[in-house]
Amino acid sequence: EVQLVESGGGLVKPGGSLRLSCAASGFDFSRYYMNWVRQAPGKGLEWVSSISGGSSHMHYPDAVKGRFTISRDNAKNSLYLQMNSLRAEDTAVYYCAYGDSRFDYWGQGTLVTVSS
Amino acid sequence: EIVLTQSPGTLSLSPGERATLSCRASQSVSSRYLAWYQQKPGQAPRLLIYGTSTRATGIPDRFSGSGSGTDFTLTISRLEPEDFAVYYCQQYGSSPLYSFGQGTMLEIK
């Protein structure tokens, strides 16, 4: 059974940093693209970042480029998102999801709140 | 930048009725890269349809997808009580790499 479990969310001040983690199990982690997708309270879904299985390709939308860094450790079946220079508009539930061109499975998400 | 626009914003129907949800793209989208998701309150989204018309694992056959180019449709043939949720379309491949529609809320009439 595929399991994706996010952690690391919390309350952070504007300009601060946070590192999210996602522990994966139930599939061959190193073979798959992994992704982060977020959802602001009461809003829709927004893609945040993607990384290839071997970490050779990383992708970001303009909204987070230069502030967020995606990485993975295939030996630990883990995905990460380093978030720097956080803004109020980054407040959201952050989901880890696997898939290439679509998001086949999702974790339950971790809430990040950026507020003073 | 590709923008996906879903309509209607809210759809009010009764169990047993047919639901038709629309997703329109601002530019042509490859049929290989159009997907649909269902999200219930307090839950993560779930993949329903990918490649425009292929049902994901475990998705009942009352869900179907169709379309091409800039116009795509998700149809639920006979609504069950558990189908009332928010539905999102998603495209892959054009800047930004992934984008979602704003969602259609399917509510019980």
Interface residues (C-beta under 8 A of the other chain):
Chain A: N35 V37 G44 L45 E46 W47 S50 H59 P61 D62 Y95 G99 S101 R102 F103 D104 Y105 W106 G107 Q108 G109
Chain B: R32 Y33 A35 Y37 Q39 Q43 A44 P45 R46 L47 Y50 A56 Y88 Q90 Y92 G93 P96 L97 Y98 S99 F100 G101 Q102 G103
